[in-house]
Amino acid sequence: MKKIIALSLLLAALGSMAFADTATVLPAMVGRVRLVPAFVLTSSGWDDRGKKESYDDTQKMFNLGLALELGITDWITAAILWAPGWNFWSDMGGMSGMKITANGVADIMVGAKFLIVGEKAPIENDAFRFAVTGGVILPLSGPYVSQEITKSNPNLPIDKHVLGFGIWLDFDWLINESFTLNFHNDTRFFPMKQDLIYTVDYAGLAYPIIMGGGDPSAWQVNYKYSLDFEVEGAYSMPLADGIIFNAGLPVAYSFAPGAKYSGQGASISAKSGYILSVKPNVGVFLTNTPLPMEFVLQYGLPIVGKNASATHTISLQFKTYFALPGADI
C-alpha cells in the first residue's frame, strides 16, 4: 500500500505524548524547561474501514519539542509550548520516483493554566485537582504557496500553519501518596480557512485537486478542530534521599475530523480519522541537584485506528526547574 503518512494524527499524538500533563501548576516564580526528543516509526496503517494494511515504505522521523513554563501565582502558570516542535530529519519513503521528507517546524501555543480545584487553588481540596489551560496557536510558517510535490520540492509541511485556539482540561484523583489517576483532554479549534498547501493532501485523507481537476491556488481548507483524550494511572515512590521513581500507563485517543476543502464552486470533505494507543512510561526525579531535574522515557504503542498510521513513538522527556527572586520554595 502506498500512502503518505497521516501527519495530522501523528503530530497530535506526538504533542499529547510529550506534553499531556496533570492538573498541577508551578509555585509562584518557579520555572520549568522541557526538552523532548522523539523518534517516530510506522510501516502500516488503518484505512477508512479500520482495516490494517502495510505500507510500501517504512516512514520515520526525529522530532524535538520544547516548552517553557513559569508560575505567576500559586494557581496560575504561564506557558509557551512548542509541541511537536521541529522535525529535523525524516524519511517518508518514495512516490513516483521521489524521496519524500517531512522536515520543518510545527506551530507554537502560548497560554496559561489555571488551577481551579486543589491544595492552593481558589477551591481548596486535598483529594482532587482540576485545572483549565487556554491558549492561542500561532503559525510559525506559511501560508504556503500552493504547489505540487516535485523532485525539486519533495518536502511535506508538518503542521496546519493556521491560527487556532486550544483548551486543555486536567483532572487528578489523588488516591493515596503513591497512586494518582489523571484525566487529560486537549481540544483545538481552527476557525480560519487556509490556502491549500499541496495538490496532494498531506494528511493522506483526501485529494481535492486531483478530484476537482482545477487550479490549486483557487482552493482553501478548513481543519475544523482536533480532540485528544488521555487517562493515566500514575505511581510514584522515593528510592533514596532526593531520588523519586515515577511510572505511568496512559491510554490515549486522538481524533481528527475530516477537513473541508472548497474552491471553484465545489466543496469536498475528507474522511475523519482516529487512533487509540497506550503509552507506558518510567521516570526518575532528582530533587537534590543544583537545578532539580526529571527524566521520563515513554513508548507509544498503537492499538487500533481509522484513516491513521500505526505510529510507534519513543521519547525521552527532560525537565529542569529553576527559581526566580521572590519564589517561596
Secondary structure in CASP SS format (residue, H / E / C, confidence):
PFRMAT SS
TARGET T0000
AUTHOR 0000-0000-0000
METHOD secondary structure of the structure
MODEL  1
M C 1.00
K C 1.00
K C 1.00
I C 1.00
I C 1.00
A C 1.00
L H 1.00
S H 1.00
L H 1.00
L H 1.00
L H 1.00
A H 1.00
A H 1.00
L H 1.00
G H 1.00
S H 1.00
M H 1.00
A H 1.00
F H 1.00
A C 1.00
D C 1.00
T C 1.00
A C 1.00
T C 1.00
V C 1.00
L C 1.00
P C 1.00
A C 1.00
M C 1.00
V E 1.00
G E 1.00
R E 1.00
V E 1.00
R E 1.00
L E 1.00
V E 1.00
P E 1.00
A E 1.00
F E 1.00
V E 1.00
L E 1.00
T E 1.00
S E 1.00
S E 1.00
G E 1.00
W E 1.00
D C 1.00
D C 1.00
R C 1.00
G C 1.00
K C 1.00
K E 1.00
E E 1.00
S E 1.00
Y E 1.00
D E 1.00
D E 1.00
T E 1.00
Q E 1.00
K E 1.00
M E 1.00
F E 1.00
N E 1.00
L E 1.00
G E 1.00
L E 1.00
A E 1.00
L E 1.00
E E 1.00
L E 1.00
G E 1.00
I E 1.00
T E 1.00
D C 1.00
W C 1.00
I E 1.00
T E 1.00
A E 1.00
A E 1.00
I E 1.00
L E 1.00
W E 1.00
A E 1.00
P E 1.00
G E 1.00
W E 1.00
N E 1.00
F E 1.00
W E 1.00
S E 1.00
D E 1.00
M C 1.00
G C 1.00
G E 1.00
M E 1.00
S C 1.00
G C 1.00
M E 1.00
K E 1.00
I C 1.00
T E 1.00
A C 1.00
N C 1.00
G E 1.00
V E 1.00
A C 1.00
D C 1.00
I E 1.00
M E 1.00
V E 1.00
G E 1.00
A E 1.00
K E 1.00
F E 1.00
L E 1.00
I E 1.00
V E 1.00
G E 1.00
E C 1.00
K C 1.00
A C 1.00
P C 1.00
I E 1.00
E E 1.00
N C 1.00
D C 1.00
A C 1.00
F E 1.00
R E 1.00
F E 1.00
A E 1.00
V E 1.00
T E 1.00
G E 1.00
G E 1.00
V E 1.00
I E 1.00
L E 1.00
P C 1.00
L C 1.00
S C 1.00
G C 1.00
P C 1.00
Y C 1.00
V C 1.00
S C 1.00
Q E 1.00
E C 1.00
I C 1.00
T E 1.00
K C 1.00
S C 1.00
N E 1.00
P C 1.00
N E 1.00
L C 1.00
P C 1.00
I C 1.00
D C 1.00
K C 1.00
H C 1.00
V C 1.00
L C 1.00
G E 1.00
F E 1.00
G E 1.00
I E 1.00
W E 1.00
L E 1.00
D E 1.00
F E 1.00
D E 1.00
W E 1.00
L E 1.00
I C 1.00
N C 1.00
E C 1.00
S C 1.00
F E 1.00
T E 1.00
L E 1.00
N E 1.00
F E 1.00
H E 1.00
N E 1.00
D E 1.00
T E 1.00
R E 1.00
F E 1.00
F E 1.00
P C 1.00
M C 1.00
K C 1.00
Q E 1.00
D E 1.00
L C 1.00
I C 1.00
Y E 1.00
T C 1.00
V C 1.00
D C 1.00
Y C 1.00
A C 1.00
G C 1.00
L C 1.00
A C 1.00
Y C 1.00
P H 1.00
I H 1.00
I H 1.00
M H 1.00
G H 1.00
G C 1.00
G C 1.00
D C 1.00
P H 1.00
S H 1.00
A H 1.00
W E 1.00
Q E 1.00
V E 1.00
N E 1.00
Y C 1.00
K E 1.00
Y E 1.00
S E 1.00
L E 1.00
D E 1.00
F E 1.00
E E 1.00
V E 1.00
E E 1.00
G E 1.00
A E 1.00
Y E 1.00
S E 1.00
M E 1.00
P E 1.00
L E 1.00
A E 1.00
D C 1.00
G C 1.00
I E 1.00
I E 1.00
F E 1.00
N E 1.00
A E 1.00
G E 1.00
L E 1.00
P E 1.00
V E 1.00
A E 1.00
Y E 1.00
S E 1.00
F E 1.00
A E 1.00
P C 1.00
G C 1.00
A C 1.00
K E 1.00
Y E 1.00
S E 1.00
G E 1.00
Q C 1.00
G C 1.00
A E 1.00
S E 1.00
I E 1.00
S E 1.00
A C 1.00
K C 1.00
S C 1.00
G E 1.00
Y E 1.00
I E 1.00
L E 1.00
S E 1.00
V E 1.00
K C 1.00
P C 1.00
N E 1.00
V E 1.00
G E 1.00
V E 1.00
F E 1.00
L E 1.00
T C 1.00
N C 1.00
T C 1.00
P C 1.00
L C 1.00
P C 1.00
M E 1.00
E E 1.00
F E 1.00
V E 1.00
L E 1.00
Q E 1.00
Y E 1.00
G E 1.00
L E 1.00
P E 1.00
I E 1.00
V E 1.00
G E 1.00
K E 1.00
N C 1.00
A E 1.00
S E 1.00
A C 1.00
T C 1.00
H E 1.00
T E 1.00
I E 1.00
S E 1.00
L E 1.00
Q E 1.00
F E 1.00
K E 1.00
T E 1.00
Y E 1.00
F E 1.00
A E 1.00
L C 1.00
P C 1.00
G C 1.00
A C 1.00
D C 1.00
I C 1.00
END
